Amino acid sequence: MSQLLLIRHGQATPFEADTDRLSELGQAQARRVGEALRSEGLGVTHVLHGPLVRQRRSALIAAEASDWPALSEDARLAEYDGDGLLHHLAPLLAELAPEFARLARTFEQEKSGPQRNKHLQAMLEPLTARYLQGDLLHPDLESWADFQARVQASARDLLRLSGATVLAFTSGGVIGSVVAGVLKAPPSTALALNWRVKNASITRLTYGGGRVSLDTFNETGHLPEELRSWR
């Protein structure tokens, strides 16, 4: 049997001008992921990462001092465009839904405060739910259907690698989408899972003979308490 390990990138910088880089905590998390995986002696055959800086840097840091094969990039492992949702779709939805407009105003007022994660999440959940429906579109934003299609295409290719142990450094939405696909769950499950995927967590799939099994989801046991974070 072969293994596919989906690894979420370390903590990024969602509230800063440049949201696509690792924070100091994120770098420490990525380093710990590498240490933990090396200690397992997995016999890694492939290491991939998405094109985003936070995905690539997580893979590079984790691979330090390892005997893993050379890293390769798969653009299909990119996260859906969260910044694009906020910039393009949020104003459109605010015009249509007064309750969402209130949530958006509250987030703007509180985005520098101690409860910013709470207010961002309160706004993101209805926004991504509407994004998934596919009836609120913007020409500069990839649709949910296109996001889902490219992620599933990447997963199919990875799950064809025979006799392999594959590490894929990616993001929460991608992981949620892959797991929902394996479980044959409705698309909304991908988003529900996405909200639970923690920084530098590991999700493991075993596959072979045309079958795929979810072994673990969102592992964080390799991270000490001080290195655990959600966003």
N, C-alpha and C positions, 0 to 999 in steps of 0.2 A: 504493500500500500504506500501511496505517496502522501505528502503533507503540504498544505498551503497555510502559512501563517500570515495573517493580515495584521499589520502593526500600525497603530495610529501615531502620527508624528508627535513630537514633544510639544509642550505648551508654546503657542505663538504669541502674537501681540495684537489681539483684536481691537483694542481701544486706542491704538497709536496710529500715527499717520501712515506708517508702513506696517500693514497687518500681516504680511507674508515673510516673517522671519522668526527664528526661535528666540524666546526669552532665555535668560540665564538658567531658570528652572527647566525650560525645555531642553536645553543642552545637557543638563545633568540627567534628565530623564532618558534621553537618547543614549547617553553613555551607559546608564544602568541597564537598559534593554540589551545592549551589546554584550555586557558582562554576563547577564543572566542567560542569554541564548548560547554564548560560548560555553558556559558551564554545563549545559545540557548535552554537549557533544552531538549535535543533531546531524552532522554530515551535510551541511548546507550545499545545495547544488546550483541555486539561482538566487540572486538578490536583485529586486526591482524597486523602483520608486517612481512616484508621479513627478510631474514637471515643476511643481511649486517649490519655492525655496525651502519652506518648512519641511516638506517631504524629503527633498534631496539631502538637506543638511542632517536630518534625523538619521537617514541611511548611512551617510558618510561618517558621522560620529559613532554610530553603533558599530560600524565595520572597522574602526580603529583597532589595531593590534589583533585582528582576526585573520584566519586563513580562508575567508570566504572568497568565492569567485568575484571577478570584476562586476561592479554595479552596472545596471542598465536602466534606462528610462523608458517608461510606458506612459505616453501622454494621456491615455485613457483612464489612468488612476488619479487624475486631478479631481479635486473636490468640485461640487457645484459652486457657482459663483455667489458666495454669501454677500460680498460687498456689492455685487450687481443687484442682488435682491433689494438691499437697503437703498441703493441709489436710484434704481429704475422702477422696481415694482412697488416699493413701499409708498411713494407719493401717489401712484395710481390707485392703490387700494385705499389710501386715506381719503381720496375723493369719493369713493364708493361706499365706505363703511365708517360711520362716525365713531363706533367703538374702537376700531383699529386706529383711527386718527388720534383718539385720546391716548391710546397706548404709545403711539409714536411720539406724541408731545411729551409724555411723561419720561420716556427714555431720553429724549433730548435734554430735558431738564436735569436728569439724574446720571447722565453718562460719565460724569467725573466723580460721582459719589460712591460710597461704600456698597450700595445696593445695585450697582450698574449691571452686574450679571443677571440679577433677578428681573430687572426691567427689560433688558435685552431679550431674555428668554421669553418673557410675556409677549413681546412683540413678534419674535421670530416664529413662534409656534403657529399662530394664525396666518402669518405671511407665507411660510413654507407650505402650509396646508393648501393655500390658494394657488401657490406656484405648482403644486402637484396636480391640481385639477386641470391645468393647462388652458384655462380660458382667460388668463391675464398674462399677456405677452409683451415683450419689448424686443425690438430688432437687435439690440446689442447684448441680449441675454440668452444664453443657451436654454432651451426648454427642458422641463423635467423629462419628457419623453426621450429627448436626445441624450441627456445625461444618463438616464437609465440604460439606454441602448448601448452606449459606448462602454459603460461599466460592465454590463453583462457580456459584451464581446470580449473584453479583456479577461474576465473570469473564465469564460469558455476556453480561451487559449491557454491560460495557466493550468487549468484542470486537465489539459491534454498532455502535460509534461509527465512522462512515465518514469517511475523509479526516482522521483524527485523529492527534494525538500526545499520548498520555495518560500522566501521571505519577501513580502510586498509591503513597502512603507507607503502609507496612503493616509486617508482622512476618514472622519466619522461617517459622512454621508455615503462614501463608497463602501465602507464596511457594512453599513446598514443595508445597502442595496444588494450586496453580494449575499449576505446572510438571509435576507428576505427571499431572494431567488432560490437559494438552496432549500429553504423551508417551504417553498411554493406558497408564500404568504402574499396578501394583497399589497399593492404599492405603498399604502399608508403605513405598513409595518416598517418599511425602510426608514421612514422619518422617525417613527417611535423608537426604533433601535438607535438611530443616529444620536438622539438626545442622551442616550445612556453611555455612549462610547467615551471613555476617559483618555486623557493624554497618555501616550506611550503604553497603552494597553495592547494585549495580544489576543487575537481570536484565531482559533485553530480549526482547520478543516482537514479531514482525511478522505482520500479519494482513490478510486481505482476500479477497474472492471465496470465502468459506466455508472458507478454509484458515488455519491458525495455525502459525507456525514459531518454535521457540526459537532465538534468535540468540546470546545469551550468557547465562551463569548466574554470579551471584555476583561480578561485576566489582568489583575494589578498586583498579585502576590509578590512579584519580583521587585516592586517598588516599596521602599520604606515609607512610612506615613508622611514624612516631610517632603517626599517627592511626588505625592499624589495630587492631582488637580483635575478638574473637569473642563475648565476653559482657561 
